[in-house]
Amino acid sequence: MISSLEKTLSINPSPMFDNTSDVLEIPDPSTLDYKLPDERGDYDITAKLFYLLPLSTSLEEPSKPQTSYVSQSLYHLFRLLGIETVDNFIVHFHGLVFDGHEGEPKSAANDFDELVKVWKEIEVLQHKGRIKKSGVSEFTKNMLEELLRVVE
């Protein structure tokens, strides 16, 4: 994936993966001067935000998906590419599960509430015209139906 990013965007310095700490280091967008070479209308830009496993293992203070990550990730992407909108924005919640439906695992009750908060932030950015279409990945039919009951 890193090599495809380098080829697609010709970013230098390129992202580096540190095998020792299992951390992907991505250059600070403020140090890069990359703009799309053609007109914005020539591109269909899709961004995917991955919420990884929680950092905390504490039951008293579990890590929660931060809503600010949506705006922060788009800010950096917009700045890097010199754009103001994305055509598609997809969010993935690794390890996030809902109450058991049809054999799905059960989880903490607040997982779904946290996802809804993140989704509401995406909706705000859609209303502002910064995101044209939004979606989720790795959802079962029941998880998607549950989300659609409480969001626009």
Disulfide bonds with the S-S distance in Angstrom:
none
